[in-house]
Amino acid sequence: MKNDYFLNISNLVCLFCLSLFMVSCGGGNGSLMPNDSEVSSKKQGANALTQSMPTIMVFPSDAMLQRLGYLKEVENQGIVSYDRNYQQAFIKNADLKFAIAALEEEFAKAGFPLENMEQQLKQIANNNAMDEMTDVARDLRAELLNTVRPDYIIELDYELKTDPKSRNLNKSLTYAVKALDVYTNKAVAATSKANAGADKKENDVPGLIKGDFPASITEFKKQITGHYANLLANGIEITLRVAVSKNSDVKIDDDCGDQELNERISNWLKDNTVNQSFKMSKNTGTEMFFTNVRIASKTKEGKKYTAFDFAGELNKALKKGCSLKSKNKTQSLGDAMIFIEGTK
């Protein structure tokens, strides 16, 4: 009995010591595990950082793809589009892959949240492999932007040349880096350099970019964040097209309640654009087209808001107010389109 008694006492002491150890690991100075308040503070800090800087994705330029042989023109009913084979460019051109990685590293150091193009391409390829409509042509650039929805494209173009006059056949790099607004495709920041590394015996594209670009990153960052601040304050800029099907009996100037359809659309834009900013550039019986349409960059919940979302809300309003049979045909981040097929 005595042995059992001492054994029980020993077990209780061990449990007590173990509980003290677990408490000491639950937070506070010198703890191994963070407590709840510490975890919460880290989450808030991450959210604040994410919201303060725009997301970017680095692309090779179309000119770059064309020189490498991975850009083809495709004509369909008189309309020219481009087939961009990004995946093959990454697989067969190591310089391009590592040059983009070098740029991503510099932008990450500057505080920009990154979306990696190569990984997103793999995800899209996996999704498309399960798509039965294999004969449908896809624009990978548009698909990437609609899937990831970065705030800016960083476009890289470069050319590594050998100096024939050099005794050691030294190479020099000419490169250009541009930041493009994904909604308008307008350049908001740019830098370029000619003959980088011409005085070096051994050089490569990623190494030269990594050695030269940091000198430009501060001004580059300033231009991007300045533009981004303007978007947050005044809204992002998109276009809007409302078109009627050829087979529809609906006209843009038909009555819709106590207003004509074109009036209802215009009044809706006044109520749902930032500072009533939009410009009507076309108004016919079959189409309305608006440019310089400023919409909120984010929803009240802080989620990204695009031309597709904007067109979706207008489409719902037209269906409800005018009993229209219409569809949101928006495909890009910055060009909204509503297609009216008829009445319900």
C-alpha positions as CSV (number, residue, x, y, z in Angstrom):
1,M,0.0,0.0,0.0
2,K,2.8,2.4,0.9
3,N,4.4,1.8,-2.5
4,D,1.1,2.6,-4.3
5,Y,0.7,5.7,-2.2
6,F,4.2,7.0,-3.1
7,L,3.6,6.1,-6.7
8,N,0.5,8.2,-6.9
9,I,2.2,11.1,-5.2
10,S,5.0,10.8,-7.8
11,N,2.5,10.8,-10.7
12,L,0.8,13.9,-9.3
13,V,4.2,15.7,-9.1
14,C,5.0,14.8,-12.7
15,L,1.6,16.1,-13.9
16,F,2.0,19.3,-12.0
17,C,5.5,19.9,-13.5
18,L,4.2,19.1,-17.0
19,S,1.3,21.6,-16.6
20,L,3.8,24.3,-15.5
21,F,5.9,23.6,-18.6
22,M,2.8,23.8,-20.9
23,V,1.8,27.2,-19.3
24,S,5.3,28.5,-19.8
25,C,5.1,27.7,-23.5
26,G,1.9,29.6,-23.9
27,G,3.3,33.1,-24.4
28,G,5.0,35.8,-22.5
29,N,8.7,36.7,-22.3
30,G,10.9,33.7,-23.2
31,S,8.0,31.5,-24.3
32,L,8.3,29.0,-27.1
33,M,4.7,29.4,-28.4
34,P,2.9,32.7,-29.0
35,N,-0.2,33.5,-27.0
36,D,-3.6,34.5,-28.6
37,S,-2.9,38.2,-28.5
38,E,0.5,37.9,-30.1
39,V,-1.0,35.8,-32.9
40,S,-3.8,38.4,-33.4
41,S,-1.3,41.3,-33.5
42,K,0.7,39.5,-36.2
43,K,-2.4,38.9,-38.3
44,Q,-3.3,42.6,-38.1
45,G,0.2,43.6,-39.1
46,A,0.1,41.3,-42.1
47,N,-3.3,42.7,-43.2
48,A,-2.1,46.2,-42.9
49,L,1.0,45.5,-45.0
50,T,-1.0,43.7,-47.6
51,Q,-3.5,46.6,-47.9
52,S,-0.8,49.3,-48.0
53,M,1.1,48.0,-51.1
54,P,-0.3,47.0,-54.5
55,T,0.2,43.5,-55.8
56,I,2.3,42.9,-58.9
57,M,3.0,40.2,-61.4
58,V,6.1,40.2,-63.7
59,F,5.5,39.4,-67.4
60,P,7.9,39.2,-70.3
61,S,7.0,41.8,-72.9
62,D,5.4,40.9,-76.2
63,A,8.5,42.1,-78.0
64,M,10.6,39.8,-75.8
65,L,8.3,36.8,-76.6
66,Q,8.4,37.6,-80.3
67,R,12.2,37.7,-80.4
68,L,12.3,34.4,-78.6
69,G,9.8,32.9,-81.0
70,Y,6.9,32.4,-78.5
71,L,4.5,35.0,-79.9
72,K,2.2,34.3,-82.9
73,E,-0.4,36.5,-84.5
74,V,-3.8,34.8,-84.9
75,E,-6.4,36.3,-87.3
76,N,-10.1,35.5,-86.8
77,Q,-12.7,37.2,-89.1
78,G,-10.3,40.1,-89.7
79,I,-9.5,40.6,-86.0
80,V,-5.8,40.1,-85.0
81,S,-5.1,38.6,-81.6
82,Y,-1.9,37.1,-80.1
83,D,-1.1,33.6,-78.9
84,R,1.5,33.9,-76.1
85,N,3.3,30.7,-75.2
86,Y,4.6,31.8,-71.8
87,Q,5.1,28.2,-70.5
88,Q,7.5,27.2,-73.4
89,A,9.4,30.5,-72.9
90,F,10.0,29.6,-69.3
91,I,10.9,26.0,-70.0
92,K,13.3,26.6,-72.9
93,N,14.9,29.9,-71.9
94,A,16.5,29.8,-68.4
95,D,17.7,33.4,-68.7
96,L,14.1,34.6,-68.9
97,K,13.0,32.5,-66.0
98,F,15.8,33.7,-63.7
99,A,15.7,37.3,-64.9
100,I,12.0,37.5,-63.8
101,A,13.0,35.8,-60.5
102,A,15.7,38.5,-60.0
103,L,13.1,41.3,-60.6
104,E,10.6,39.6,-58.3
105,E,13.3,39.5,-55.5
106,E,13.9,43.3,-55.8
107,F,10.2,44.1,-55.7
108,A,9.8,41.9,-52.7
109,K,12.6,43.7,-50.9
110,A,10.7,46.9,-51.7
111,G,7.6,45.6,-50.0
112,F,5.4,44.7,-52.9
113,P,3.2,41.5,-52.6
114,L,4.0,39.2,-55.5
115,E,2.0,36.9,-57.7
116,N,4.3,34.4,-59.4
117,M,3.5,34.0,-63.1
118,E,4.9,30.6,-63.7
119,Q,3.0,29.0,-60.8
120,Q,-0.2,30.6,-61.9
121,L,0.3,29.3,-65.5
122,K,0.6,25.8,-64.1
123,Q,-2.6,26.2,-62.3
124,I,-4.4,27.5,-65.3
125,A,-3.0,24.7,-67.5
126,N,-4.3,22.1,-65.0
127,N,-7.7,23.7,-65.1
128,N,-7.8,23.9,-68.9
129,A,-6.7,20.3,-69.2
130,M,-10.0,19.3,-67.6
131,D,-12.0,21.6,-70.0
132,E,-13.7,19.7,-72.7
133,M,-13.8,22.7,-75.0
134,T,-10.2,22.3,-76.2
135,D,-10.9,24.0,-79.5
136,V,-11.6,27.3,-77.8
137,A,-8.7,29.8,-78.2
138,R,-7.5,31.4,-75.0
139,D,-5.6,34.6,-74.3
140,L,-3.3,33.5,-71.5
141,R,-2.5,37.1,-70.6
142,A,-6.2,38.0,-70.1
143,E,-6.7,34.7,-68.3
144,L,-3.9,35.3,-65.9
145,L,-5.0,38.8,-65.1
146,N,-8.6,37.7,-64.5
147,T,-7.5,34.8,-62.3
148,V,-5.0,36.6,-60.2
149,R,-6.2,40.2,-60.5
150,P,-2.9,41.9,-59.7
151,D,-2.9,45.7,-59.4
152,Y,0.1,46.2,-61.7
153,I,1.9,44.3,-64.5
154,I,5.7,44.6,-64.4
155,E,6.8,44.2,-68.0
156,L,10.4,43.1,-68.7
157,D,12.2,43.4,-72.0
158,Y,15.9,42.8,-72.5
159,E,18.6,41.8,-75.0
160,L,22.0,40.5,-74.2
161,K,24.5,41.4,-76.9
162,T,28.1,40.3,-77.5
163,D,30.6,43.1,-78.3
164,P,32.6,41.9,-81.4
165,K,35.3,44.4,-80.7
166,S,36.0,43.1,-77.3
167,R,39.0,40.8,-77.0
168,N,37.2,38.6,-74.5
169,L,33.8,38.9,-76.4
170,N,32.3,40.7,-73.4
171,K,28.5,40.8,-73.2
172,S,26.3,43.8,-72.3
173,L,22.7,44.0,-71.4
174,T,20.1,46.5,-72.6
175,Y,16.8,46.2,-70.7
176,A,13.6,48.1,-69.9
177,V,11.2,47.6,-67.0
178,K,7.7,49.1,-67.1
179,A,4.8,49.1,-64.7
180,L,1.4,49.0,-66.4
181,D,-2.0,49.7,-64.9
182,V,-3.9,46.4,-65.5
183,Y,-7.2,48.3,-66.1
184,T,-6.0,50.7,-68.8
185,N,-2.7,49.1,-69.9
186,K,-1.1,52.6,-69.5
187,A,2.5,52.8,-68.2
188,V,2.7,54.4,-64.8
189,A,6.4,53.8,-64.2
190,A,9.4,53.0,-66.4
191,T,13.1,52.6,-66.3
192,S,15.7,51.4,-68.9
193,K,19.4,50.9,-69.1
194,A,21.8,50.4,-72.1
195,N,25.1,48.5,-72.1
196,A,24.8,47.3,-68.5
197,G,27.9,45.2,-67.5
198,A,29.9,46.1,-70.6
199,D,33.0,46.5,-68.5
200,K,32.7,43.0,-66.9
201,K,34.4,39.9,-68.2
202,E,31.8,37.4,-67.0
203,N,28.1,38.3,-66.9
204,D,24.6,36.9,-67.3
205,V,21.1,38.4,-67.6
206,P,19.8,37.7,-64.1
207,G,23.1,38.8,-62.5
208,L,23.2,42.1,-64.5
209,I,19.6,42.9,-63.7
210,K,20.2,42.2,-60.0
211,G,23.3,44.4,-60.0
212,D,21.8,47.3,-61.9
213,F,18.1,47.5,-61.2
214,P,18.2,48.3,-57.4
215,A,19.5,51.8,-58.3
216,S,16.1,52.5,-59.9
217,I,13.8,50.7,-57.5
218,T,13.2,53.7,-55.1
219,E,12.0,56.0,-57.8
220,F,10.1,53.2,-59.5
221,K,8.3,52.4,-56.2
222,K,7.5,56.0,-55.7
223,Q,5.8,56.3,-59.1
224,I,3.8,53.1,-58.6
225,T,2.6,53.9,-55.0
226,G,1.8,57.5,-56.1
227,H,-0.4,56.2,-58.9
228,Y,-2.0,53.6,-56.6
229,A,-2.8,56.3,-54.0
230,N,-4.6,58.1,-56.8
231,L,-6.6,55.0,-57.7
232,L,-7.7,54.5,-54.0
233,A,-8.8,58.1,-53.7
234,N,-10.4,58.6,-57.1
235,G,-11.3,55.2,-58.4
236,I,-9.9,52.9,-61.1
237,E,-10.5,53.8,-64.7
238,I,-12.4,51.5,-67.0
239,T,-14.6,51.5,-70.2
240,L,-18.2,50.4,-70.4
241,R,-20.1,49.2,-73.5
242,V,-23.8,48.4,-73.6
243,A,-24.7,46.8,-76.9
244,V,-27.9,45.3,-78.3
245,S,-28.0,42.0,-80.3
246,K,-28.8,42.3,-84.0
247,N,-31.7,39.9,-83.5
248,S,-33.2,41.9,-80.7
249,D,-36.2,44.2,-81.0
250,V,-34.8,46.4,-78.1
251,K,-33.4,49.8,-78.9
252,I,-31.2,51.9,-76.6
253,D,-33.7,54.8,-76.7
254,D,-36.8,52.6,-75.9
255,D,-38.9,53.5,-72.9
256,C,-38.0,51.8,-69.6
257,G,-40.5,52.8,-67.0
258,D,-40.6,56.6,-66.8
259,Q,-37.2,56.9,-68.5
260,E,-35.6,55.9,-71.8
261,L,-33.1,53.0,-71.5
262,N,-30.1,55.3,-72.3
263,E,-31.3,57.7,-69.6
264,R,-31.6,55.0,-67.0
265,I,-28.1,53.8,-67.8
266,S,-26.6,57.3,-67.6
267,N,-28.4,58.0,-64.3
268,W,-27.2,54.7,-62.8
269,L,-23.6,55.6,-63.7
270,K,-24.1,59.0,-61.9
271,D,-25.1,57.1,-58.8
272,N,-22.4,54.4,-58.9
273,T,-19.2,56.0,-60.2
274,V,-16.7,57.8,-58.1
275,N,-17.5,61.5,-58.2
276,Q,-19.8,60.9,-61.2
277,S,-16.7,60.5,-63.4
278,F,-17.5,59.1,-66.8
279,K,-17.6,60.2,-70.5
280,M,-20.1,59.1,-73.0
281,S,-18.4,58.7,-76.4
282,K,-21.1,56.8,-78.3
283,N,-24.9,56.8,-78.1
284,T,-26.8,55.1,-80.9
285,G,-29.9,53.0,-81.2
286,T,-27.9,49.8,-80.7
287,E,-25.0,50.8,-78.5
288,M,-23.7,53.1,-75.7
289,F,-20.0,53.4,-75.0
290,F,-18.4,55.2,-72.1
291,T,-14.7,55.9,-71.4
292,N,-12.9,57.3,-68.3
293,V,-15.4,55.5,-66.1
294,R,-14.1,55.7,-62.5
295,I,-15.2,52.9,-60.2
296,A,-14.2,52.0,-56.6
297,S,-11.0,50.0,-56.4
298,K,-12.3,47.8,-53.6
299,T,-15.6,46.8,-52.0
300,K,-16.7,47.8,-48.5
301,E,-15.3,44.5,-47.3
302,G,-11.9,45.3,-48.8
303,K,-12.1,42.9,-51.7
304,K,-10.8,43.9,-55.2
305,Y,-13.5,45.4,-57.4
306,T,-13.2,45.2,-61.2
307,A,-15.0,46.0,-64.5
308,F,-16.7,42.6,-64.3
309,D,-18.1,43.3,-60.9
310,F,-19.3,46.8,-62.0
311,A,-21.0,45.4,-65.1
312,G,-22.6,42.7,-63.1
313,E,-24.3,45.2,-60.8
314,L,-25.5,47.4,-63.8
315,N,-26.8,44.2,-65.5
316,K,-28.9,43.3,-62.4
317,A,-30.3,46.8,-62.3
318,L,-31.3,46.7,-66.0
319,K,-32.9,43.3,-65.6
320,K,-34.9,44.4,-62.6
321,G,-35.9,47.9,-63.8
322,C,-36.5,47.1,-67.5
323,S,-37.2,43.3,-67.6
324,L,-34.4,42.9,-70.1
325,K,-32.8,39.6,-71.1
326,S,-29.1,40.6,-70.9
327,K,-25.7,39.1,-70.0
328,N,-22.5,40.4,-68.5
329,K,-19.9,39.7,-71.3
330,T,-17.0,41.4,-69.6
331,Q,-13.7,39.5,-70.2
332,S,-10.9,41.8,-69.1
333,L,-10.3,43.7,-65.9
334,G,-10.8,47.1,-67.4
335,D,-13.4,46.8,-70.2
336,A,-17.0,46.2,-69.0
337,M,-19.6,44.9,-71.5
338,I,-23.3,44.2,-71.3
339,F,-25.0,42.4,-74.1
340,I,-28.8,42.9,-74.4
341,E,-30.6,40.0,-76.2
342,G,-34.2,41.1,-75.8
343,T,-36.9,41.4,-73.2
344,K,-38.1,38.7,-70.8
